[in-house]
Amino acid sequence: MMVKKGTWVRIHDIVLTSAERSPNIPEDTKEVPLEMWTKGFLQGDAVVGDVVKVRTITGRDVKGKLVEANPHYDHDYGRFVPEILEIGLQLKELLWGGDDHE
């Protein structure tokens, strides 16, 4: 997929390999590389997977592998938990005396 210069994109890069990590960090942390995920404006036409340069919203120029064009947030707070709804109703009753309070 061709991505045009100036498009808002997300890039990825390995900042430090696991071998380059400090010996003073926890073992499970040392076993994985230090990764960077950055968003910015693409500085030249590219294809997803290319190593590119982007300019971040703060004006930094950063290089990395082009991962996604026009990235969006797709996280949520999980599935509905009925107990949390009940807690909210109980709290409303305790703090304000229920639905009749204005």
Secondary structure, DSSP 8 states (H G I E B T S, - for coil): -EE-TT-EEEEEEEEE-GGGS-TTS-HHHHTS-EEEEEEEEESS-EETTSEEEEE-TTS-EEEEEEEEES--------S--HHHHHHHHHHHHHHH-STT--
